[in-house]
Amino acid sequence: MTKQPSDTAPVEVCIITKDHEIKGTVYVSKIAKSNRELTELLNDKERRFLAVVNAEIMPQGSIGTPKRYDFLEIHIDSIIIMHPASQTLFKESSKAQEDIAKFRQLRNRLSQTKPF
């Protein structure tokens, strides 16, 4: 395991390129404003590649098993979108959508009942 400098912090991200979807961890500066840390990482004029650890990579639109890498380097110019993984919206299957609808109906019925 590589030891990271104490002035950086790990951020789990999702990265979209023209051909791939990548999930992994990048290290950002602790001194950057929290809403600017990824922007500063991508706009660093001296950086041409972005290091990603614990990476999973899949071709765009693929539903197979992702390839896993301990370490990847991605050329900055190939990144279309990068965002924190904690803000990822998952794709809901039709079964999940049905379950969500049933839950909402039950919640609405329960909110209309009178307390004891």
Buried (B, 14 or more C-beta within 10 A) or exposed (E): EEEEEEEBBEBEBBBBBEEBBBBBBBBBBEEBEEEEBBEEBEEEEEEEEBBBBBBBBBEEEEEEEBEEBEEBEBEBEBBEEBEBEEEEEEEEEEEEEEEEEEEEEEEEEEEEEEEE
